[in-house]
Structures are given as structure tokens and as C-alpha cells.
Amino acid sequence: MTAPGLNHTDQGLTSEEELYWLALRMMPGLGARRSSMLLDRFPGVRAIFHASPAELEGAGVPGALARSIASGCSFEDAAAQQQLVRDAGVQIIPLGDARYPELLRRVFDPPPVLFARGRVDLLSAVNVGVVGTRHPTPYGVAAAEKLAGDLARAGVNIVSGMARGIDTVAHKAALAGEGTTVAVLGCGVDIVYPSENRKLAAEIAAKGLILSEFPMGATAFPQNFPIRNRVISGLSCGLLVVEGAQYSGSAITARLAIDQGREVFAVPGNITSRMSWGPNLLIKQGAKLVQDWNDVVAELPLEAQQRLIAAGRERIMNQGLGANIASSGTSGASKPADPSQRINQVVLRQLKVDASTHLDALAEACEEVSSSEIIAALFEMEIQGLVKQLPGRNFVKVW
């Protein structure tokens, strides 16, 4: 639901609008909750600063803070931030912007302003958060690498915090799988923390997105990380936990995800390892146990699954996997990407458990089904765990 003070627009902010939003963000003592409250009460961000102290107090703002807002004391800091943003090529995405991610907008205390460096379009992707300990075991590293890489190859955008350990592994695996990733920082987007991730940060900025609610130049204080964790879960339609102690940061993020109504997934671990306590406890409490990427995708909202199916079909066609079968005269360019259950059954009947079937052979056997419908059906059934793809465009039915 759109707040009264938010007028969503696809057009970029004017310099003046940007300054007002930055002034809101830079106002000392005005956090995300009070900012959202004011945006609900006033017709726009300008109106907040044009209101009298009495009007602001009537909206629930304490007296001293109301006088500070009315005085416009944060505009000097806002102007400095605006210059830093322009110099660094960073984009400002306020709560009233149409580019602001809808899932994050719906959380209890959405950040009033996001600072974005890189591909802003990823904010509207099918996002899954991957979090875990900063001190993973070899098992945890292997699990995060495999799951994040496979999810990225399936078209899922990987969201994490670029911290040491599982976060770093997840980002690198997504990029290695030629997928996309978003790093949500607990500092300014112009600050690299930890410093050893400088090369990774540059690669994410070039191919993915670096995001923060903290202003330019903000230091990575310890108290910032629990705050940024709600953005990781808030951006995502599901959260995957790979190793972590019972009261770790990843456990905090999982609780936030549950509060936000997100699907929570966990990789089971050795019961004798402290790093397994967090995910194992989540599984006991109802989190989905994950063994492969299908376990995650199959539980995502239907709309997210449909987007992945459509994107997967397009990706396969662009890679030329359907080139040979398209020449049979059954071009699927005009067919819908969402296949019916009947088509799935036709394709599934041609697959065997104990022997693989090549994509071209499937096309010949399913003459009444177009190439694009076959590809979409295979991708959908792979998500559902009914079909598995093998190297060389071969497919088998899952037992």
C-alpha cells in the first residue's frame, strides 16, 4: 500500500528533490521509523520541512527534534552528501521512487533512502538472501558455493552482506556462475569493508549492485550490521542460512526474515559443530531443509517461480539450445512462457529415470509441442524437482 506522502515516479529526481530526501536521511535523531511515520502524515518530503514545529509535534515528533527539522539544520550535510554522490556516480533511491524495491517498502521500518552503486534494476529481480558465519568450515564453504552458484545459474539474484566467510563465498559463487548479486553494506557504498574484499567490491559494482542505507563515508560500526540485516531479508523473497552459531548475525537475519513473512531455508550441519547450531535450530523451528537449489526455488512465491521459468526459457533460447529443434517448423516465439500441466506431462512421459534423453530427441518425440514449450516445461519441472539436466543438453526423470 502506498503511503499518502509517496508519489511514485519512474523519472529521476530533480536536484532539489534529491536534496530534500538527503536532508531527511541526514537529520540527527530521525530514524527509519519516524521518517516513515512523517511520510505517512505529510503529503511529501518537502511538506515535512515546511511544517511548523507544532505541526511536527502533532505528528508525534518530540519537541527538540521537531524544532531541528523545522530549522532545516540538516541541509548543509545533505548538500555535502549530494556532491559526494555525484562524484562517485552513486544513485539515490528514496522511498517514494518507483525503483524502490516493493518487498522492502512493505517492511515495518524501510530505509527512507537507499544509496546504490551499480545495477539498480537488480532491486526488482527475484532475490534470495544467503547468509552465514564469518568463520565457516570447509563444509559450509562448499555448501554456500554450490547452492549460491546453482541458484544464480537458475536466474536467482543472490543478496548478501559482503562480510567475511559465507557472504563472500556466496557473492563470488554467483559471479562465477555468470549470475548477479547484490551486496548490502553496513557502511557507505564508497567504503570497502572488509578491506580484503576490495577486488570483489569492484566486480560487484561492475556486474551487480552495492547497496546501503548509510550515507557516503559512513564507517562500518558494529551496531550498523544488525540494522543492515533487515535490508538483506527485506529485499529477498527467501533467506538461506549456511552455518552460524545460535545467536549469530545470521540467526538475527533469519528472525527478521520470519517477522517480515519471508521463506527461511537452512543447510543442515554436523550436530557436533557449533557452526551448525543456528541452521539446525531453524530447521527444528520449521525452516525448510535445503539439499540443493531446487529445495529453495520450489518454495518461492508463485510469481517468482513464473519469472524464473520465463527467464530460463529465454536464456536457453539465447544460448542456442533450441536452435536445432526450432528448425522443425514449430517455432515457439509467439507461445506463452508459462506451460500448461498437459505439456509438462507430455514431456515427462518421454523421459526415463535410468537413461538420459537429449533435447533434440525430446523435440522429435513431442511433435505436437513447440520447442519453446519443451524448454519452458523442462525448466519448470527442474524447479519442481521432477527433472534433472545433465551435461550435453541431456535430461532424466528424477526418481
HUPE-V903833 format. One record per residue. N is the residue number from 1. PSI is psi in whole degrees, -180 to 180 (* if undefined). D_CENTER is the distance of its C-alpha to the mean C-alpha in Angstrom with 2 decimals. Layout:
N,PSI,D_CENTER + N,PSI,D_CENTER
This chain:
1,133,20.47 + 2,130,21.10 + 3,148,22.90 + 4,-34,26.40 + 5,4,25.85 + 6,116,22.83 + 7,98,23.83 + 8,134,20.84 + 9,146,21.70 + 10,-11,20.40 + 11,152,22.90 + 12,160,22.38 + 13,145,23.71 + 14,164,27.32 + 15,-37,28.33 + 16,-44,29.80 + 17,-43,26.78 + 18,-40,24.60 + 19,-40,27.31 + 20,-44,27.38 + 21,-40,23.66 + 22,-37,24.00 + 23,-37,27.14 + 24,-44,25.38 + 25,-35,22.82 + 26,-2,25.72 + 27,117,28.03 + 28,135,29.03 + 29,-5,28.71 + 30,96,26.46 + 31,-172,23.17 + 32,-39,20.12 + 33,-45,22.01 + 34,-34,25.16 + 35,-46,23.47 + 36,-40,21.91 + 37,-44,25.36 + 38,-39,27.13 + 39,-27,24.93 + 40,-33,25.80 + 41,-27,29.48 + 42,154,30.06 + 43,-3,29.78 + 44,169,27.76 + 45,-33,26.91 + 46,-41,30.35 + 47,-29,32.10 + 48,-45,30.86 + 49,-19,32.64 + 50,-6,35.64 + 51,154,36.19 + 52,161,39.06 + 53,-37,38.74 + 54,-41,40.31 + 55,-39,37.76 + 56,-41,34.89 + 57,-37,36.66 + 58,-22,37.07 + 59,4,33.29 + 60,11,33.08 + 61,133,32.78 + 62,152,35.20 + 63,-50,38.22 + 64,-41,37.66 + 65,-38,34.06 + 66,-41,35.24 + 67,-35,37.88 + 68,-43,35.48 + 69,-48,33.20 + 70,-28,36.30 + 71,-18,37.66 + 72,27,34.73 + 73,-16,34.84 + 74,-2,31.19 + 75,-28,31.72 + 76,-45,33.14 + 77,-36,30.05 + 78,-41,27.93 + 79,-39,30.11 + 80,-41,29.68 + 81,-41,25.88 + 82,-39,26.10 + 83,-41,28.19 + 84,-41,25.92 + 85,-46,22.92 + 86,-41,25.12 + 87,-34,26.56 + 88,-3,23.25 + 89,29,21.78 + 90,148,18.95 + 91,143,17.76 + 92,126,17.98 + 93,98,15.77 + 94,167,17.59 + 95,-28,16.97 + 96,2,19.37 + 97,141,17.72 + 98,-22,16.62 + 99,-14,13.69 + 100,129,12.36 + 101,129,9.31 + 102,-39,11.35 + 103,-42,9.59 + 104,-34,9.80 + 105,-28,13.24 + 106,-7,14.45 + 107,169,14.24 + 108,-39,17.65 + 109,70,17.44 + 110,144,14.85 + 111,135,15.44 + 112,-28,18.07 + 113,137,17.00 + 114,138,14.08 + 115,123,15.30 + 116,133,13.49 + 117,104,14.88 + 118,-142,14.06 + 119,98,12.32 + 120,-25,11.43 + 121,-21,10.97 + 122,-15,7.49 + 123,-25,6.63 + 124,12,7.96 + 125,175,6.72 + 126,101,6.38 + 127,135,2.99 + 128,127,4.98 + 129,140,5.91 + 130,118,9.23 + 131,163,11.88 + 132,-170,15.65 + 133,155,18.93 + 134,-9,20.03 + 135,68,23.08 + 136,156,22.16 + 137,166,24.94 + 138,-36,25.38 + 139,-45,24.26 + 140,-42,20.95 + 141,-47,20.39 + 142,-41,21.39 + 143,-46,19.21 + 144,-41,15.97 + 145,-46,17.05 + 146,-50,17.93 + 147,-46,15.05 + 148,-40,12.24 + 149,-45,14.58 + 150,-41,15.38 + 151,-42,11.92 + 152,-41,11.28 + 153,-25,14.74 + 154,-1,14.07 + 155,3,11.59 + 156,137,8.29 + 157,125,5.74 + 158,125,5.84 + 159,129,4.53 + 160,-173,8.02 + 161,6,10.95 + 162,24,13.29 + 163,170,16.01 + 164,158,18.81 + 165,-133,18.75 + 166,-40,15.95 + 167,-50,13.20 + 168,-43,15.26 + 169,-44,15.99 + 170,-46,12.43 + 171,-47,11.79 + 172,-40,15.28 + 173,-39,15.08 + 174,-44,12.19 + 175,-39,14.36 + 176,-31,17.48 + 177,14,16.39 + 178,32,16.10 + 179,-163,12.41 + 180,160,9.70 + 181,151,7.68 + 182,128,6.56 + 183,119,9.08 + 184,117,9.46 + 185,156,13.25 + 186,25,16.01 + 187,-175,18.27 + 188,154,18.71 + 189,-10,16.81 + 190,2,20.31 + 191,133,20.79 + 192,117,19.98 + 193,126,19.80 + 194,157,20.96 + 195,-27,23.31 + 196,-10,23.44 + 197,21,19.92 + 198,-46,21.33 + 199,-42,21.31 + 200,-42,17.74 + 201,-41,16.66 + 202,-38,18.75 + 203,-40,17.26 + 204,-42,13.63 + 205,-32,15.06 + 206,-36,16.90 + 207,-19,14.51 + 208,-134,11.00 + 209,134,10.16 + 210,129,11.48 + 211,146,10.80 + 212,152,13.09 + 213,-7,14.98 + 214,143,18.03 + 215,168,20.59 + 216,137,21.79 + 217,-4,23.85 + 218,132,22.60 + 219,152,23.44 + 220,73,21.28 + 221,147,23.28 + 222,-36,22.71 + 223,-13,22.24 + 224,-28,19.20 + 225,-42,16.98 + 226,-31,17.16 + 227,-44,16.39 + 228,-22,13.18 + 229,-32,12.11 + 230,-23,11.84 + 231,-39,9.22 + 232,-50,7.01 + 233,-35,7.92 + 234,-33,8.22 + 235,-25,4.87 + 236,150,4.30 + 237,-7,7.31 + 238,155,8.50 + 239,127,9.19 + 240,125,11.46 + 241,124,14.22 + 242,100,16.45 + 243,146,19.60 + 244,145,20.38 + 245,169,23.40 + 246,-35,24.02 + 247,35,23.41 + 248,174,20.87 + 249,-35,17.81 + 250,-33,15.66 + 251,-38,17.95 + 252,-45,17.41 + 253,-39,13.61 + 254,-41,14.45 + 255,-39,16.97 + 256,-42,14.71 + 257,-42,12.35 + 258,-44,15.68 + 259,-32,16.91 + 260,1,14.00 + 261,25,14.74 + 262,157,11.79 + 263,136,12.81 + 264,131,13.60 + 265,151,14.59 + 266,141,16.91 + 267,120,18.84 + 268,151,22.53 + 269,178,24.66 + 270,127,28.25 + 271,-14,29.81 + 272,-4,31.86 + 273,131,28.98 + 274,-29,27.73 + 275,-11,24.31 + 276,-9,24.17 + 277,-44,25.12 + 278,-60,21.70 + 279,-37,20.10 + 280,-39,23.55 + 281,-40,24.00 + 282,-40,20.70 + 283,-41,21.99 + 284,-31,25.31 + 285,1,23.71 + 286,0,22.06 + 287,152,18.76 + 288,125,18.47 + 289,131,20.14 + 290,127,18.40 + 291,-29,20.63 + 292,177,18.76 + 293,-28,15.62 + 294,-33,17.38 + 295,-30,17.45 + 296,-54,13.69 + 297,-36,13.46 + 298,-20,16.73 + 299,-2,15.53 + 300,160,12.54 + 301,150,13.74 + 302,-42,16.29 + 303,-39,14.79 + 304,-42,11.67 + 305,-42,14.35 + 306,-39,16.49 + 307,-39,14.07 + 308,-40,13.64 + 309,-48,17.43 + 310,-44,18.22 + 311,-38,16.16 + 312,-42,17.73 + 313,-46,21.11 + 314,-40,20.86 + 315,-43,19.83 + 316,-43,22.75 + 317,-40,25.13 + 318,-29,24.27 + 319,-3,24.99 + 320,14,28.33 + 321,-21,28.14 + 322,12,29.79 + 323,-45,32.34 + 324,-41,35.24 + 325,-22,34.80 + 326,-27,34.20 + 327,-6,37.76 + 328,-7,39.19 + 329,2,39.21 + 330,66,36.44 + 331,137,33.82 + 332,20,30.66 + 333,-30,29.53 + 334,4,30.32 + 335,151,29.18 + 336,149,26.16 + 337,-14,23.15 + 338,100,23.05 + 339,154,26.04 + 340,165,28.36 + 341,-32,29.25 + 342,-44,32.58 + 343,-42,31.19 + 344,-43,29.15 + 345,-38,32.43 + 346,-45,34.41 + 347,-43,32.17 + 348,-33,31.90 + 349,-24,35.74 + 350,-9,36.10 + 351,150,34.07 + 352,157,35.70 + 353,-38,34.65 + 354,3,37.10 + 355,140,36.96 + 356,154,34.36 + 357,129,34.60 + 358,152,33.87 + 359,-40,31.89 + 360,-38,35.10 + 361,-35,37.11 + 362,-42,34.74 + 363,-39,35.25 + 364,-37,39.00 + 365,-28,39.04 + 366,66,36.95 + 367,-30,38.98 + 368,-2,38.16 + 369,135,34.40 + 370,163,32.95 + 371,-43,31.06 + 372,-34,27.80 + 373,-38,28.19 + 374,-47,28.82 + 375,-44,25.72 + 376,-41,23.51 + 377,-43,25.35 + 378,-43,24.94 + 379,-42,21.18 + 380,-43,20.96 + 381,-27,23.41 + 382,-40,21.67 + 383,-38,18.56 + 384,-5,21.15 + 385,16,22.80 + 386,-24,26.03 + 387,147,26.13 + 388,135,25.47 + 389,133,25.51 + 390,166,27.88 + 391,149,28.61 + 392,26,30.66 + 393,34,29.20 + 394,148,30.71 + 395,147,29.54 + 396,155,30.83 + 397,136,30.71 + 398,133,29.17 + 399,*,31.96
